[in-house]
Amino acid sequence: MNSRVLRDIKARKAVYSRELERTIWRYISRNTTLPPRTRMQAQLALSRTPREAAPSAIKNRCVESGRGRGIFSDWKLCRFQFRMKALNGQLPGVQKASW
């Protein structure tokens, strides 16, 4: 496995583990019916969560090569790996177009 793929897996696990906590803090901090002090405390708690737990830190990467550009998100493969697997018949339901 490529180091970029391993780093991506680690980042996705970090986001998944803190997702519920971040959602709760975000909801409390944006709820205008709550007192301002409670909302401020929730905002501070949200800012104390680790940066790697932020969902914006995730980038779509190819699971085979680790490439970050030209990704087919349905298969999580870059265009080159997608083409190779499709030509070898390793992707069910995908075939080269001919007309």
C-alpha positions in Angstrom: 0.0 0.0 0.0 1.1 3.5 -0.8 1.8 5.9 2.1 -0.7 8.4 0.7 -3.4 5.7 0.9 -2.5 4.8 4.5 -2.6 8.5 5.4 -6.0 8.8 3.8 -7.3 5.8 5.7 -6.0 7.2 9.0 -7.7 10.6 8.3 -11.0 8.9 7.5 -10.9 7.0 10.7 -10.2 10.2 12.7 -13.1 12.0 11.1 -15.4 9.0 11.7 -14.4 8.7 15.4 -15.2 12.4 16.1 -18.1 12.9 13.8 -20.9 12.6 16.4 -19.1 14.8 18.9 -18.4 17.5 16.3 -22.0 17.4 15.1 -23.4 17.9 18.6 -21.1 20.8 19.3 -21.9 22.4 16.0 -25.6 22.1 16.6 -25.4 23.6 20.0 -23.2 26.5 18.9 -25.6 27.3 16.0 -28.9 27.0 18.0 -30.1 30.6 18.5 -32.7 29.6 21.2 -29.9 28.7 23.6 -28.2 31.3 25.9 -25.1 32.9 24.4 -22.9 31.6 27.1 -23.8 28.0 26.3 -23.3 28.6 22.6 -19.9 30.1 23.3 -18.8 27.2 25.4 -19.9 24.8 22.6 -17.9 26.9 20.1 -14.8 26.6 22.3 -15.3 22.9 22.7 -15.6 22.6 18.9 -12.4 24.6 18.4 -10.6 22.3 20.8 -11.3 19.2 18.7 -8.3 18.0 16.7 -7.8 19.4 13.2 -7.4 16.0 11.6 -11.0 15.2 12.8 -12.4 17.9 10.5 -14.3 16.5 7.5 -12.7 19.1 5.2 -9.4 17.3 5.7 -10.5 14.4 3.6 -9.6 14.2 -0.1 -10.8 11.6 -2.5 -7.9 9.4 -3.4 -7.4 6.3 -5.5 -7.4 3.2 -3.3 -4.9 1.5 -5.6 -2.3 4.2 -6.4 -3.0 7.0 -4.0 -3.4 9.5 -6.8 -5.5 12.5 -5.8 -6.7 13.7 -9.2 -9.0 12.2 -11.8 -10.9 10.1 -9.4 -14.1 8.2 -10.3 -15.9 8.5 -6.9 -18.2 5.5 -7.5 -15.3 3.2 -7.7 -12.7 5.2 -5.7 -10.2 4.7 -8.6 -8.2 7.1 -10.6 -8.9 7.2 -14.4 -5.8 5.1 -15.2 -6.5 2.3 -12.7 -10.2 2.4 -13.7 -9.3 1.9 -17.3 -6.9 -1.0 -16.6 -9.5 -2.8 -14.4 -12.3 -2.2 -16.9 -10.2 -3.6 -19.8 -9.2 -6.6 -17.7 -12.9 -7.2 -16.8 -12.4 -6.7 -13.1 -15.2 -4.1 -12.8 -18.6 -5.8 -13.1 -21.0 -4.1 -15.4 -18.3 -1.9 -17.0 -17.3 -2.4 -20.6 -15.6 -0.4 -23.3 -18.0 1.5 -25.4 -18.4 0.6 -29.1 -20.9 1.9 -31.6 
